[in-house]
Each structure stands twice: as structure tokens, then as C-alpha cells.
Amino acid sequence: MAHSTATLRLAVGDLRIVHPVTVPSGPVEAADIVPALQGLVNAVVAAAEAGRTVSCRKGCGACCRQLVPVSPSEGERLLCVVAALPRERREALQARFAAAETAIEGAGLDQRQGRSDRDLSVAYFALRLPCPFLEDESCSIHQERPLICREYLVSSPPQLCAGPTQEGVTPLPVPKVSLAARGLQDEADDWFPLALLMAWRRTRPRRTTRRTGPEWMQRFLRQLGRK
């Protein structure tokens, strides 16, 4: 399939971003432009990180026990990533997802009604539930990790991240570009916890909407302008 490349010039918070984006030229599903969104988020994070000290390191997996909200478009992309894994690894991963789903449902955290996102996040973190993609305290899909994971970096001592309320943790001021992905397919789209990816797969609406890559990117940029 042919691809189109354009250079985006964006003002994101106090940052000025100039970044080339390449997307399929023809009609595709929203999940097919997620790699372009990953590159854009990486560029924003790099600009925000410039001149600052980041304490996050491979093997420090405390943040991988937080609630990770992902958009439906990212969910579709992650399902493709899982499906492409060797069978043995895929089966082990699916078992971890099943265990996470049981723990989340047992704690009543599979329902968001009446809870603020903050309260939900604190209760979720109290479970100390590792992300199913976490292996040896490192992300096993680092290149494909969710957009919001890319935006979470801290400058405070890593050991503070494991505290029950994360008191003293100092995140870098990274603009949350990832929020614009939540309404990409439909303005009613929201998010679901990454650990419930397989549960979401069973109940998700089966969309067939296809747009050109540039059209999807324009929708994303409009969403970004509303955030």
C-alpha cells in the first residue's frame, strides 16, 4: 500500500513540535495509524524531556502496576500484536490476562460508575497487579506499548513510585497527547484498562469504518485541539 508523509508543526502546551508523519494513503482502519501516533507521542515526549533528568530505567516496573487507560484504536492494535506472538508465549500471556481480569472483577474495579478516575486509579494500584505484558519487571512489548505509557516519566527517586499513594513522585510535565486517541473512531469512544484487553475483545463493537490515513490523522488532530 502507498503511504503519504507530511510534516506536522504543532504547538502542544509550551512545546513546539516539528515532526514528519507517515500514514497509509488509502482507506484503512483506525488501528493502522497507531504507529504514526506512537511516533508523534515519542516526539512530544523527547521535546518535554530535553534538559531534564529522568530516573525511569529498565527493570523498574512500579508504574506497570498502575491502571493504564487505552483507546479502542490502540486496543485493536494490541490484539494484533498478541495474535502475532508464538503460540507458547501467546498462551502464557493470555493466562496472565485471565488472572488480571479475575482480580479486577473480584475487587469490583471492572465497573467505573460513580468513581472518579483518580479514585479508580488509587484502588487499582492498591491491588499491586502487574501488567500482563510485564516480564522480569520490564515491558515485553516496549516498541508497541500504549501511548500513555510513553508519556509517563518521573524525575524523582524510582523507589517512591512503589508507595501506595506515590507520595513524592514527580512526573515530567509531558502534554497528554494520548487523550486525543480516545475519540478517534467515534466521539463516544472512551477507554478501558489495558489489563482488561481480552475482556474488551469479547464485547467490543465490531467496526468496519475505513478512512484514508490522512483523514484519520486529521480526526486525531481535531481531537487534540479539543483537549
For each residue, the residues with C-beta under 8 A, 3 or more apart:
1: 24 25 26 28
2: 24 25 26
3: 22 23 24 25 213
4: 22 23 24 25 213 214
5: 20 21 22
6: 20 21 214 217
7: 18 19 20 21
8: 17 18 19 20 21 40 221
9: 16 17 18
10: 16 17 19 221 224
11: 15 16 17
12: 15 17 44 175 177 224
13: 173 175
14:
15: 11 12 44 47 48 175
16: 9 10 11 47
17: 8 9 10 11 12 40 43 44 47
18: 7 8 9
19: 7 8 10 39 40 43
20: 5 6 7 8
21: 5 6 7 8 36 39 40 217
22: 3 4 5 36
23: 3 4 32 33 36 212 213 214 216 217
24: 1 2 3 4 28 32 33 212 213
25: 1 2 3 4 212 213 214
26: 1 2 212 213
27: 210 211 212
28: 1 24 32 33 210 211 212 213 216
29: 32 76 207 208 209 210
30: 33 34 72 73 76 184 185 207 209 211 216
31: 34 73 74 76 77 80
32: 23 24 28 29 35 213 216
33: 23 24 28 30 36 37 73 213 216 217 220
34: 30 31 37 38 73 74 77 181
35: 32 38 39
36: 21 22 23 33 39 40 213 217
37: 33 34 40 41 147 181 220
38: 34 35 41 42 144 147 150
39: 19 21 35 36 42 43
40: 8 17 19 21 36 37 43 44 177
41: 37 38 44 45 147 150 151 177 178
42: 38 39 45 46 150
43: 17 19 39 40 46 47
44: 12 15 17 40 41 47 48 151 174 175 177
45: 41 42 48 49 150 151 153 174
46: 42 43 49 50
47: 15 16 17 43 44 50
48: 15 44 45 52 172 173 174 175
49: 45 46 52 54 153 172 174
50: 46 47
51:
52: 48 49 155 172
53: 155
54: 49 153 154 155 172
55: 154 155 156 157 158
56: 60 63 153 154 158
57: 60 158
58: 138
59: 136 137 138
60: 56 57 63 137 158 161
61: 64 65 130 134 137 138
62: 65 158 161 162
63: 56 60 66 149 152 154 161
64: 61 130 131 133 134 137 139
65: 61 62 125 127 128 129 130 131
66: 63 121 124 125 152
67: 120 121 124 125 193 195
68: 131 146 148 149 193 194 195
69: 148 191 192 193 194
70: 74 75 78 146 147 148 191 192 193 194 197
71: 74 75 147 178 181 182 184 189 191
72: 30 75 76 184 185 189 192 204
73: 30 31 33 34 76 77 181 184 185 189
74: 31 34 70 71 77 78 146 147 181
75: 70 71 72 78 79 192 197 200 201 204
76: 29 30 31 72 73 79 80
77: 31 34 73 74 80 81 144
78: 70 74 75 81 82 141 144 146 194 197
79: 75 76 82 83 197 201
80: 31 76 77 83 84
81: 77 78 84 85 141 144
82: 78 79 85 90 93 94 197
83: 79 80 90
84: 80 81
85: 81 82 89 90 93
86: 89 90
87: 90 91
88: 91 92
89: 85 86 92 93
90: 82 83 85 86 87 93 94
91: 87 88 94 95
92: 88 89 95 96
93: 82 85 89 90 96 97 132 133
94: 82 90 91 97 98 198
95: 91 92 98 99
96: 92 93 99 100 130 132
97: 93 94 100 101 132 195 197 198
98: 94 95 101 102 198
99: 95 96 102 103
100: 96 97 103 104 129 132 195 196
101: 97 98 104 105 110 195 196 198 199
102: 98 99 105 106
103: 99 100 106 107 127 129
104: 100 101 107 109 110 124 127 129 193 195 196
105: 101 102 108 109 110
106: 102 103
107: 103 104 123 127
108: 105 111
109: 104 105 120 123 124 127 193
110: 101 104 105 196 199
111: 108
112: 115 120
113:
114:
115: 112 119 120 123
116: 119 120
117: 120 121
118: 121 122
119: 115 116 122 123
120: 67 109 112 115 116 117 123 124
121: 66 67 117 118 124 125
122: 118 119 125 126 165
123: 107 109 115 119 120 126 127
124: 66 67 104 109 120 121 127 129 193
125: 65 66 67 121 122 128 164 166
126: 122 123 164
127: 65 103 104 107 109 123 124
128: 65 125
129: 65 100 103 104 124 195
130: 61 64 65 96 134
131: 64 65 68 134 139 194 195
132: 93 96 97 100 194 195 197
133: 64 93 139 140 141 145 194
134: 61 64 130 131 137 138 139 140
135: 138 140
136: 59
137: 59 60 61 64 134
138: 58 59 61 134 135 142
139: 64 131 133 134 142 145 149
140: 133 134 135
141: 78 81 133 144 145
142: 138 139 145
143:
144: 38 77 78 81 141
145: 133 139 141 142 149 150
146: 68 70 74 78 149 150 178 194
147: 37 38 41 70 71 74 150 151 177 178 181
148: 68 69 70 151 152 176 178
149: 63 68 139 145 146 152
150: 38 41 42 45 145 146 147 178
151: 41 44 45 147 148 174 175 176 177 178
152: 63 66 148 149 171 174
153: 45 49 54 56 171 172 174
154: 54 55 56 63 158 160 161 169 170 171 172
155: 52 53 54 55 170 171 172
156: 55 160 161 168 169 170
157: 55 160 168
158: 55 56 57 60 62 154 161
159: 162
160: 154 156 157 163 166 167 168 169
161: 60 62 63 154 156 158 166 169
162: 62 159
163: 160 166 167 168 169
164: 125 126
165: 122
166: 125 160 161 163 169
167: 160 163
168: 156 157 160 163
169: 154 156 160 161 163 166
170: 154 155 156
171: 152 153 154 155 174
172: 48 49 52 54 153 154 155
173: 13 48
174: 44 45 48 49 151 152 153 171
175: 12 13 15 44 48 151
176: 148 151 179 227
177: 12 40 41 44 147 151 180 224
178: 41 71 146 147 148 150 151 181
179: 176 182 223 224 227
180: 177 183 184 220 221 223 224 226 227
181: 34 37 71 73 74 147 178 184 220 223
182: 71 179 189 190 191 223
183: 180 186 187 188 189 223
184: 30 71 72 73 180 181 189 216 219 220 223
185: 30 72 73 189 207 209
186: 183 189
187: 183
188: 183
189: 71 72 73 182 183 184 185 186
190: 182
191: 69 70 71 182
192: 69 70 72 75 196 197 200
193: 67 68 69 70 104 109 124 196
194: 68 69 70 78 131 132 133 146 197
195: 67 68 97 100 101 104 129 131 132
196: 100 101 104 110 192 193 199 200
197: 70 75 78 79 82 97 132 192 194 200 201
198: 94 97 98 101 201 202
199: 101 110 196 202 203
200: 75 192 196 197 203 204
201: 75 79 197 198 204
202: 198 199
203: 199 200
204: 72 75 200 201
205:
206:
207: 29 30 185
208: 29
209: 29 30 185
210: 27 28 29
211: 27 28 30 215 216 219
212: 23 24 25 26 27 28 215 216
213: 3 4 23 24 25 26 28 32 33 36 216 217
214: 4 6 23 25 217 218
215: 211 212 218 219
216: 23 28 30 32 33 184 211 212 213 219 220
217: 6 21 23 33 36 213 214 220 221
218: 214 215 221 222
219: 184 211 215 216 222 223
220: 33 37 180 181 184 216 217 223 224
221: 8 10 180 217 218 224 225
222: 218 219 225 226
223: 179 180 181 182 183 184 219 220 226 227
224: 10 12 177 179 180 220 221 227
225: 221 222
226: 180 222 223
227: 176 179 180 223 224
